C-alpha cells in the first residue's frame, strides 16, 4: 500500500509547478499532447488499441454497490461495433456508499488527497492511446483530436483543478496558536485546528462530445476538496469515463481508501438517473455540461446543491477590417470545421457591416465575404483524408437534423456535403453549412445551432454589430467571441462590448490559435457573467463552493 502522503511526496514537484502555472497563466502543460512513440513508448499506440479492442463486446470490469444488471448504450459514429456492457447501479446505493467513504477521505487532508489525484492522472496519462480510441468511437472526434482533447488536454484541465483545489484548501494553516496578552498575568493561549470539510456527495454529469475534457475539472476539484464523486456519463459516451472511474478506484484502493469514493452511474437513455441523483438531498455538488434546457432545469431544481453548469450560446465574430484577409479566412474556416462544429466554443454568428470589411486590398461586402469563406472551406476540406481528420464524425441525429434544416434556408452560400472517410467508410461525415442572413432575421441566429451551422449576418455598421453582439450574448449566452479589426478604436469598443456581454474575447486570430480552442493553465473557459455557464474553472467559487473550513480550539 502507498499512503496518500507518500503519493503527495512522489508528485510534490508536479503539484508545486501546477500551482505556480495556474497563478502565472503562461503556457505550461504537464502531459505531452503529441501521440509520439518517442514520448509515450515504442509500443504505446499498438498496446492502447489492443486494450481498447479487448473491451469491446464484454462486461466492463467494474464492481459497484447496488448493481442490477448491465447496460450497453454506445454506438460508434465511425461504424465500429462496441457492445460494451456496464454495471447498472441503484442511485441510492451509490449515494449511501459514497457517504460512508467520506470520513476517512476527509482525514487524509488536502495534500494527501492532491497526491492521490496526481497519481490517478499519471495512470490515466499512461493509457492515453486507449483513452483516445474510447473517445474517438463514442464522440466522433478524429483520432488525433481524440488523443489530444480526450487525453493530455483533459488531463491538464484535471491537474489545473487539483492545483486550484490544493491552493484554496491550504490557504489557512491546519494548526495554529492564538495568544492574547493579559495585564498582570499569563497570556491567554488557545490551540486551533482548521479542517477542510467537503460539502458532501458530488455528481458529475458528462456530455457526449467531450466526456473527459469537460468532466475532469469537477471530478478532481471535488475529490481534492474532500468529496466523494458519482460520475454519470452520457449514454452515448460511457467508456472514457468508465476507464477514468476504474483507474481512480484502483489508486484509491492502493492508498488504503474506500474505492466507493468514485463510482459510475451508467443508465439506459430515458432512465432519468441524472435528475434523480441531482435532486437527492445528499448530493451537494452538481457539475453539468450539455444542453441549456437540462442545465436550466438543474439550476432551478437541484436546490440543495451548488450547481456548476456549462451550457451553450451564440458564439459571435465581429468583422470590421483586417490586414491578413487570407489568414482570417483560413483561421475561421478551420474554426467552423473542427470536429464538425460540435464544440460549445464554435463560432455561429458572423457579423459583417453592410458596406463591407476593409481587407487592405479592397472592401468585401457581406455577400463577397460569404463567398470567400465558402471558398476557404472548400479549399480546407477538398481532400477527403484531410477533411475526415478535421471534421471527425457527426455524433448524433440532432446535429444532422440541424444541418438539414439550415440547408433549407433561403440563402445558403455553402451547402453541407457528405465526405467519405477513407479509413472508416461507414462514418457519418458532413462539411459545414453557411447561410447568409440580415440583422432582421432574428428567429434564425438567436437560436443555438449546435453543429457545423454558421450565419453570415449583414448589419448596419460595425457599431451595430457590436450592439447586436452585446444584446444577443446577454440574453442567450456565449462561451467565446472574436473580433477582427485594424482599428484601435474598434478593438477598444469590442473589448468594452465583451465586458458588458460577459464573454471572453479573442482578437485578430489569423495564425495557429483558434477561437474554439482553450488551453489549460492559461486560457479562461466559461464564465458566470452570461447565461451560457455558472462558473469558470478559474473562478474562486468553482473550488471554494465545494468545501467548508471548520475550526476546533482548546486551551493551550
C-alpha positions as CSV (number, residue, x, y, z in Angstrom):
1,X,0.0,0.0,0.0
2,X,1.2,3.5,-0.8
3,X,-0.2,6.1,1.6
4,X,-1.7,9.4,0.3
5,X,1.2,11.3,2.0
6,X,3.6,9.2,0.0
7,X,1.8,9.9,-3.2
8,X,2.0,13.6,-2.4
9,X,5.7,13.4,-1.9
10,X,6.1,11.5,-5.1
11,X,4.2,14.2,-7.1
12,X,5.1,17.2,-5.0
13,X,7.3,18.9,-7.6
14,X,4.5,18.4,-10.2
15,X,1.9,19.8,-7.9
16,X,4.0,22.8,-6.9
17,X,4.7,23.5,-10.6
18,X,1.0,23.2,-11.4
19,X,0.0,25.7,-8.6
20,X,2.6,28.2,-10.0
21,X,1.4,27.7,-13.6
22,X,-2.2,28.3,-12.6
23,X,-1.2,31.6,-11.0
24,X,1.1,32.7,-13.8
25,X,-1.3,31.9,-16.7
26,X,1.6,31.4,-19.1
27,X,1.8,28.3,-21.4
28,X,2.5,25.1,-19.4
29,X,1.5,21.5,-20.0
30,X,2.3,18.6,-17.7
31,X,1.2,15.9,-20.3
32,X,2.7,15.8,-23.8
33,X,0.0,16.3,-26.5
34,X,1.8,14.5,-29.3
35,X,0.9,10.9,-29.9
36,X,4.5,10.1,-30.5
37,X,6.4,6.9,-29.9
38,X,9.4,8.9,-28.5
39,X,7.1,10.4,-25.8
40,X,4.8,7.5,-24.9
41,X,6.9,4.5,-25.8
42,X,7.5,2.4,-28.9
43,X,4.6,0.0,-28.3
44,X,2.2,2.5,-26.6
45,X,0.0,3.1,-29.7
46,X,-0.4,-0.6,-30.5
47,X,-0.9,-1.5,-26.9
48,X,-3.5,1.2,-26.4
49,X,-5.5,0.0,-29.4
50,X,-5.3,-3.6,-28.2
51,X,-6.5,-2.6,-24.8
52,X,-9.4,-0.7,-26.3
53,X,-10.5,-3.6,-28.6
54,X,-10.2,-6.1,-25.7
55,X,-13.1,-4.2,-24.0
56,X,-15.5,-4.5,-27.0
57,X,-18.4,-6.9,-26.6
58,X,-17.5,-7.6,-22.9
59,X,-18.8,-6.8,-19.5
60,X,-16.7,-3.8,-18.4
61,X,-14.6,-4.8,-15.3
62,X,-16.1,-2.7,-12.6
63,X,-17.8,-3.8,-9.4
64,X,-20.2,-1.3,-7.9
65,X,-22.7,-1.3,-5.0
66,X,-26.3,-2.0,-5.7
67,X,-25.9,-3.3,-9.2
68,X,-29.0,-4.6,-11.1
69,X,-27.8,-5.9,-14.4
70,X,-25.9,-4.1,-17.2
71,X,-26.5,-1.5,-19.9
72,X,-24.9,-1.2,-23.3
73,X,-25.8,2.1,-24.9
74,X,-22.9,3.3,-27.1
75,X,-22.7,3.3,-30.9
76,X,-19.6,4.4,-32.7
77,X,-20.1,7.3,-35.2
78,X,-17.5,5.5,-37.3
79,X,-19.5,2.3,-37.6
80,X,-17.4,0.1,-35.3
81,X,-19.5,-2.2,-33.2
82,X,-18.8,-1.5,-29.5
83,X,-21.3,-3.5,-27.3
84,X,-19.5,-2.7,-24.0
85,X,-21.8,-3.6,-21.1
86,X,-21.6,-1.5,-17.9
87,X,-22.9,-2.3,-14.5
88,X,-26.2,-0.6,-13.8
89,X,-26.2,0.6,-10.1
90,X,-29.0,1.7,-7.9
91,X,-28.6,5.5,-7.3
92,X,-29.5,5.2,-3.6
93,X,-26.8,2.5,-3.2
94,X,-24.2,4.7,-4.9
95,X,-25.1,7.6,-2.6
96,X,-25.0,5.5,0.6
97,X,-21.6,4.1,-0.3
98,X,-20.2,7.5,-1.2
99,X,-21.3,8.9,2.1
100,X,-19.8,6.1,4.1
101,X,-16.4,6.6,2.3
102,X,-16.1,10.3,3.1
103,X,-14.9,10.4,6.7
104,X,-11.7,8.5,6.1
105,X,-11.1,10.6,3.0
106,X,-11.6,13.8,4.9
107,X,-9.0,12.7,7.4
108,X,-6.4,12.3,4.7
109,X,-6.1,16.1,4.3
110,X,-5.7,18.3,1.2
111,X,-2.1,17.4,0.5
112,X,-2.7,13.6,0.6
113,X,-5.8,14.0,-1.5
114,X,-3.9,16.0,-4.1
115,X,-1.2,13.3,-4.1
116,X,-3.8,10.6,-4.8
117,X,-5.4,12.8,-7.6
118,X,-2.0,13.3,-9.2
119,X,-1.3,9.6,-9.2
120,X,-4.8,9.0,-10.8
121,X,-3.9,11.5,-13.6
122,X,-0.5,9.9,-14.1
123,X,-2.1,6.5,-14.7
124,X,-4.7,8.0,-17.0
125,X,-2.0,9.7,-19.0
126,X,-0.1,6.4,-19.4
127,X,-3.2,5.0,-21.0
128,X,-3.8,8.0,-23.4
129,X,-3.9,5.8,-26.5
130,X,-6.5,3.5,-25.1
131,X,-8.5,6.6,-24.0
132,X,-8.1,8.1,-27.5
133,X,-9.8,5.2,-29.1
134,X,-12.5,5.3,-26.5
135,X,-13.1,9.0,-27.1
136,X,-13.0,8.6,-30.9
137,X,-15.6,5.9,-31.0
138,X,-18.0,7.5,-28.6
139,X,-17.8,11.1,-29.6
140,X,-16.9,11.1,-33.3
141,X,-13.7,13.1,-32.8
142,X,-11.0,12.2,-35.3
143,X,-8.2,10.2,-33.7
144,X,-5.6,12.9,-33.2
145,X,-8.1,15.3,-31.7
146,X,-9.4,12.5,-29.5
147,X,-5.9,11.8,-28.3
148,X,-5.2,15.4,-27.5
149,X,-8.5,16.7,-26.3
150,X,-9.6,13.5,-24.7
151,X,-6.2,12.7,-23.3
152,X,-3.4,15.2,-22.4
153,X,-5.5,18.3,-22.7
154,X,-8.2,16.9,-20.5
155,X,-5.5,15.7,-18.0
156,X,-4.1,19.2,-17.9
157,X,-7.5,20.5,-17.0
158,X,-7.8,17.9,-14.3
159,X,-4.4,18.9,-12.9
160,X,-5.3,22.5,-13.1
161,X,-8.4,21.7,-10.9
162,X,-6.2,19.8,-8.5
163,X,-3.8,22.8,-8.2
164,X,-6.7,25.2,-7.6
165,X,-8.3,22.9,-5.0
166,X,-5.0,22.4,-3.2
167,X,-4.2,26.1,-3.2
168,X,-7.6,27.1,-1.9
169,X,-7.9,24.4,0.7
170,X,-4.4,25.1,2.2
171,X,-4.6,28.9,2.4
172,X,-5.1,28.7,6.2
173,X,-2.8,26.7,8.4
174,X,-4.0,23.4,9.6
175,X,-2.9,24.2,13.1
176,X,-2.1,27.5,14.9
177,X,-1.7,29.0,18.3
178,X,-3.6,32.1,19.5
179,X,-2.0,34.2,22.2
180,X,-3.6,37.2,23.8
181,X,-1.5,39.2,26.4
182,X,-3.2,39.8,29.8
183,X,-2.3,42.7,32.2
184,X,-0.8,41.4,35.3
185,X,-1.0,37.7,34.4
186,X,-0.1,35.0,32.0
187,X,-1.4,35.4,28.4
188,X,-4.4,33.5,27.2
189,X,-3.4,30.7,24.8
190,X,-5.6,28.7,22.5
191,X,-4.6,26.0,20.2
192,X,-6.7,25.9,17.0
193,X,-7.0,23.4,14.1
194,X,-8.7,24.0,10.8
195,X,-10.2,21.1,8.8
196,X,-11.3,21.2,5.2
197,X,-14.7,19.5,5.1
198,X,-16.2,18.6,1.8
199,X,-19.7,19.8,1.0
200,X,-21.0,16.2,0.5
201,X,-21.6,13.8,-2.4
202,X,-20.7,15.3,-5.8
203,X,-22.3,14.4,-9.1
204,X,-20.5,14.9,-12.4
205,X,-22.9,14.7,-15.4
206,X,-20.8,14.0,-18.5
207,X,-21.5,15.1,-22.1
208,X,-21.4,13.2,-25.4
209,X,-18.9,15.4,-27.2
210,X,-16.0,15.9,-24.7
211,X,-16.6,13.4,-21.8
212,X,-13.2,13.7,-20.2
213,X,-12.3,17.3,-21.1
214,X,-15.5,18.7,-19.6
215,X,-15.7,16.2,-16.6
216,X,-12.2,16.2,-15.2
217,X,-12.3,19.7,-13.6
218,X,-15.4,19.0,-11.5
219,X,-14.3,15.4,-10.7
220,X,-10.8,16.4,-9.5
221,X,-11.8,19.6,-7.8
222,X,-14.5,17.8,-5.8
223,X,-12.2,14.9,-4.9
224,X,-9.3,17.0,-3.7
225,X,-11.6,19.1,-1.5
226,X,-12.8,16.1,0.3
227,X,-16.0,14.9,-1.5
228,X,-17.0,11.6,-2.9
229,X,-17.9,11.7,-6.6
230,X,-20.6,9.9,-8.6
231,X,-19.8,10.1,-12.4
232,X,-22.9,9.9,-14.6
233,X,-21.8,9.6,-18.2
234,X,-23.8,10.4,-21.2
235,X,-25.3,7.2,-22.5
236,X,-23.5,7.6,-25.8
237,X,-20.1,8.3,-24.2
238,X,-19.7,6.0,-21.3
239,X,-16.4,4.3,-22.0
240,X,-13.9,7.2,-21.5
241,X,-15.4,8.0,-18.1
242,X,-15.7,4.3,-17.1
243,X,-12.0,3.9,-17.8
244,X,-11.4,7.0,-15.6
245,X,-13.5,5.7,-12.8
246,X,-11.8,2.3,-12.8
247,X,-8.3,3.9,-12.7
248,X,-9.4,6.2,-9.9
249,X,-10.8,3.3,-7.8
250,X,-7.6,1.3,-8.3
251,X,-5.5,4.2,-7.0
252,X,-7.8,4.9,-4.1
253,X,-7.8,1.2,-3.0
254,X,-4.0,1.2,-3.2
255,X,-3.9,4.3,-1.0
256,X,-6.0,2.5,1.7
257,X,-9.1,4.4,0.9
258,X,-12.6,3.2,0.0
259,X,-12.9,2.9,-3.8
260,X,-16.6,3.9,-3.4
261,X,-15.3,7.5,-3.3
262,X,-15.6,7.4,-7.1
263,X,-18.4,5.4,-8.8
264,X,-20.1,5.2,-12.1
265,X,-23.8,5.7,-12.8
266,X,-24.4,4.2,-16.2
267,X,-28.0,4.3,-17.5
268,X,-30.3,3.5,-20.4
269,X,-31.5,6.6,-22.3
270,X,-34.6,7.9,-20.6
271,X,-33.9,6.4,-17.1
272,X,-33.5,9.9,-15.7
273,X,-30.7,9.0,-13.4
274,X,-29.1,12.4,-13.6
275,X,-32.3,14.1,-12.4
276,X,-32.7,11.5,-9.6
277,X,-29.2,11.9,-8.4
278,X,-29.1,15.7,-8.8
279,X,-32.1,16.3,-6.6
280,X,-31.2,13.8,-3.9
281,X,-30.8,15.5,-0.5
282,X,-27.3,14.0,0.0
283,X,-26.0,15.3,-3.4
284,X,-24.5,18.7,-2.6
285,X,-22.4,19.4,-5.7
286,X,-23.5,19.1,-9.3
287,X,-21.2,19.6,-12.4
288,X,-23.0,19.5,-15.7
289,X,-22.1,20.1,-19.4
290,X,-24.7,19.9,-22.0
291,X,-27.9,21.4,-23.3
292,X,-29.3,24.7,-22.0
293,X,-32.6,23.0,-21.4
294,X,-31.4,20.5,-18.8
295,X,-28.8,22.9,-17.4
296,X,-31.5,25.4,-16.7
297,X,-33.6,22.6,-15.1
298,X,-30.7,21.6,-12.8
299,X,-30.2,25.2,-11.7
300,X,-33.9,25.5,-10.9
301,X,-34.5,22.1,-9.3
302,X,-31.2,20.9,-7.6
303,X,-31.8,23.5,-4.8
304,X,-29.9,21.5,-2.2
305,X,-26.7,21.6,-4.2
306,X,-24.3,24.1,-5.5
307,X,-24.7,23.7,-9.3
308,X,-22.0,24.4,-11.9
309,X,-23.3,24.3,-15.5
310,X,-21.7,24.8,-18.9
311,X,-24.4,25.1,-21.4
312,X,-24.4,26.8,-24.8
313,X,-24.9,30.1,-26.5
314,X,-24.4,32.3,-29.5
315,X,-20.7,32.4,-30.1
316,X,-20.1,35.5,-32.2
317,X,-17.4,37.0,-34.5
318,X,-17.5,40.8,-35.2
319,X,-15.8,41.5,-38.6
320,X,-14.7,45.1,-39.2
321,X,-11.3,45.1,-41.1
322,X,-8.1,43.0,-41.4
323,X,-4.6,43.3,-42.7
324,X,-4.5,39.5,-43.3
325,X,-7.6,38.5,-45.1
326,X,-6.4,35.1,-46.3
327,X,-5.2,34.3,-42.8
328,X,-8.6,35.4,-41.4
329,X,-10.4,33.1,-43.8
330,X,-8.1,30.1,-43.2
331,X,-8.4,30.5,-39.4
332,X,-12.2,31.0,-39.5
333,X,-12.8,28.1,-41.9
334,X,-10.8,25.8,-39.6
335,X,-12.7,27.0,-36.6
336,X,-16.1,26.3,-38.3
337,X,-14.9,22.8,-39.5
338,X,-13.0,21.5,-36.4
339,X,-14.9,18.4,-35.1
340,X,-17.8,19.4,-37.4
341,X,-18.6,22.4,-35.2
342,X,-19.7,20.1,-32.3
343,X,-17.9,22.2,-29.8
344,X,-19.5,24.6,-27.3
345,X,-17.0,27.2,-28.4
346,X,-17.5,27.1,-32.2
347,X,-18.5,30.4,-33.8
348,X,-22.1,30.6,-35.1
349,X,-22.9,34.3,-35.8
350,X,-20.5,36.2,-38.1
351,X,-21.4,39.9,-38.2
352,X,-20.4,41.9,-41.2
353,X,-21.3,45.6,-41.9
354,X,-23.5,46.1,-44.9
355,X,-20.8,48.3,-46.5
356,X,-18.3,45.5,-46.1
357,X,-15.0,44.9,-44.4
358,X,-11.7,46.5,-45.3
359,X,-9.2,43.8,-46.3
360,X,-6.3,46.1,-47.3
361,X,-6.9,45.1,-50.9
362,X,-10.4,46.5,-51.2
363,X,-13.7,46.1,-49.3
364,X,-15.6,42.9,-49.3
365,X,-19.4,43.0,-48.9
366,X,-21.3,40.5,-46.8
367,X,-22.1,38.5,-49.9
368,X,-18.5,38.6,-51.1
369,X,-17.2,37.7,-47.7
370,X,-19.6,34.8,-47.5
371,X,-18.4,33.6,-51.0
372,X,-14.8,33.9,-49.9
373,X,-15.5,31.9,-46.7
374,X,-17.2,29.2,-48.7
375,X,-14.2,29.0,-51.0
376,X,-11.8,28.8,-48.0
377,X,-14.0,25.9,-46.6
378,X,-13.8,24.1,-49.9
379,X,-10.0,24.5,-50.0
380,X,-9.6,23.3,-46.5
381,X,-11.9,20.3,-46.9
382,X,-11.2,19.4,-50.6
383,X,-9.1,16.4,-49.8
384,X,-11.2,13.6,-48.2
385,X,-8.4,12.3,-45.9
386,X,-7.6,15.8,-44.6
387,X,-11.3,16.6,-44.4
388,X,-12.0,13.5,-42.3
389,X,-9.1,14.3,-39.9
390,X,-10.5,17.8,-39.4
391,X,-14.3,17.1,-39.3
392,X,-14.4,13.8,-37.4
393,X,-17.9,12.3,-37.5
394,X,-21.3,13.6,-36.6
395,X,-22.2,12.5,-33.1
396,X,-26.0,12.3,-33.1
397,X,-29.1,12.7,-35.2
398,X,-29.9,16.1,-33.7
399,X,-26.8,17.6,-35.4
400,X,-27.8,16.0,-38.7
401,X,-31.3,17.4,-38.3
402,X,-30.0,20.9,-37.7
403,X,-27.7,20.6,-40.8
404,X,-30.7,19.6,-42.9
405,X,-32.9,22.3,-41.5
406,X,-30.3,25.0,-42.1
407,X,-29.8,23.7,-45.6
408,X,-33.4,24.7,-46.5
409,X,-32.9,28.3,-45.6
410,X,-33.4,30.8,-48.5
411,X,-29.8,32.0,-48.8
412,X,-27.4,29.1,-48.3
413,X,-23.9,30.1,-49.5
414,X,-22.1,26.9,-48.6
415,X,-24.3,23.8,-48.6
416,X,-23.2,20.9,-46.4
417,X,-21.9,17.9,-48.3
418,X,-21.1,14.3,-47.3
419,X,-17.5,13.2,-47.0
420,X,-16.2,9.7,-47.2
421,X,-13.6,8.8,-44.5
422,X,-11.0,6.6,-46.3
423,X,-10.3,4.7,-43.1
424,X,-13.9,4.5,-41.8
425,X,-16.3,4.4,-44.8
426,X,-19.3,3.9,-42.6
427,X,-18.7,7.2,-40.7
428,X,-21.2,10.0,-41.0
429,X,-19.1,13.0,-42.0
430,X,-20.5,16.3,-43.2
431,X,-19.0,19.7,-44.2
432,X,-20.3,22.9,-42.6
433,X,-23.4,24.8,-43.9
434,X,-23.2,28.6,-44.1
435,X,-26.3,30.7,-44.5
436,X,-26.4,34.4,-45.5
437,X,-28.8,36.4,-43.2
438,X,-29.7,40.0,-42.4
439,X,-29.8,41.5,-38.9
440,X,-33.6,41.4,-39.1
441,X,-33.6,37.6,-39.3
442,X,-33.5,37.2,-35.5
443,X,-35.6,34.0,-35.5
444,X,-32.6,32.2,-37.1
445,X,-29.5,33.5,-35.4
446,X,-30.8,34.0,-31.8
447,X,-31.2,30.2,-31.6
448,X,-28.3,28.0,-30.9
449,X,-27.5,25.6,-33.8
450,X,-25.1,23.2,-32.3
451,X,-23.0,21.6,-35.0
452,X,-21.5,22.8,-38.3
453,X,-24.0,25.6,-38.9
454,X,-23.0,29.3,-39.2
455,X,-24.6,32.5,-40.3
456,X,-23.0,35.5,-42.1
457,X,-25.2,38.3,-40.9
458,X,-25.3,41.8,-42.6
459,X,-25.5,44.6,-40.1
460,X,-25.9,48.4,-40.5
461,X,-22.4,49.1,-39.3
462,X,-19.6,47.9,-37.1
463,X,-21.2,49.8,-34.2
464,X,-24.5,48.0,-34.9
465,X,-22.6,44.7,-35.0
466,X,-21.1,45.4,-31.5
467,X,-24.6,46.3,-30.1
468,X,-26.1,43.2,-31.6
469,X,-23.3,41.1,-30.2
470,X,-23.8,42.5,-26.7
471,X,-27.6,42.1,-26.8
472,X,-27.6,38.6,-28.1
473,X,-24.9,37.3,-25.7
474,X,-26.5,39.0,-22.7
475,X,-29.8,37.3,-23.4
476,X,-28.7,33.9,-24.9
477,X,-25.2,33.4,-23.6
478,X,-21.9,32.6,-25.3
479,X,-18.6,30.8,-24.4
480,X,-16.5,32.6,-27.0
481,X,-16.4,35.8,-29.0
482,X,-13.9,37.2,-31.6
483,X,-13.3,40.5,-33.4
484,X,-11.3,41.3,-36.5
485,X,-10.2,44.9,-36.9
486,X,-7.2,47.1,-37.7
487,X,-8.7,50.0,-35.8
488,X,-7.6,50.5,-32.2
489,X,-10.8,52.3,-31.5
490,X,-12.9,49.4,-32.8
491,X,-10.8,46.9,-30.8
492,X,-11.3,49.0,-27.7
493,X,-15.0,49.2,-28.3
494,X,-15.1,45.4,-28.8
495,X,-13.4,44.8,-25.5
496,X,-15.9,47.0,-23.7
497,X,-18.8,45.2,-25.5
498,X,-17.4,41.8,-24.4
499,X,-17.1,43.1,-20.8
500,X,-20.7,44.3,-21.0
501,X,-21.9,41.0,-22.6
502,X,-19.8,39.0,-20.1
503,X,-17.8,36.8,-22.5
504,X,-14.1,36.1,-23.2
505,X,-12.8,37.8,-26.4
506,X,-10.2,36.8,-29.0
507,X,-8.8,39.5,-31.3
508,X,-7.5,39.1,-34.9
509,X,-6.8,35.4,-34.9
510,X,-5.2,34.6,-38.2
511,X,-2.5,32.0,-37.2
512,X,-2.3,28.8,-35.3
513,X,-4.5,29.8,-32.4
514,X,-8.3,29.3,-32.9
515,X,-11.2,30.8,-31.0
516,X,-12.7,27.4,-30.2
517,X,-9.6,26.0,-28.5
518,X,-8.8,26.7,-24.9
519,X,-5.5,25.8,-23.2
520,X,-5.4,24.8,-19.5
521,X,-3.3,26.9,-17.1
522,X,-3.6,29.9,-19.4
523,X,-6.9,30.5,-21.1
524,X,-10.2,31.1,-19.3
525,X,-13.0,28.7,-20.3
526,X,-16.6,29.6,-19.3
527,X,-17.8,32.4,-17.0
528,X,-20.8,33.0,-14.9
529,X,-21.0,36.5,-16.5
530,X,-23.6,35.4,-19.1
531,X,-26.3,32.7,-19.3
532,X,-24.1,30.1,-21.0
533,X,-22.4,28.9,-17.8
534,X,-22.5,29.3,-14.0
535,X,-18.7,29.2,-13.3
536,X,-15.3,29.0,-14.8
537,X,-12.5,26.7,-13.6
538,X,-10.6,29.8,-12.7
539,X,-13.4,31.4,-10.6
540,X,-12.6,31.1,-6.9
541,X,-16.2,29.8,-6.3
542,X,-15.6,26.8,-8.6
543,X,-13.3,25.4,-6.0
544,X,-14.3,27.1,-2.7
545,X,-18.0,26.2,-3.2
546,X,-17.0,22.6,-2.8
547,X,-15.8,22.7,0.8
548,X,-16.1,24.4,4.2
549,X,-13.4,25.3,6.7
550,X,-14.3,24.2,10.2
551,X,-12.3,25.1,13.3
552,X,-11.7,23.4,16.6
553,X,-10.0,25.1,19.5
554,X,-8.9,24.4,23.1
555,X,-6.8,26.0,25.8
556,X,-3.1,25.5,25.2
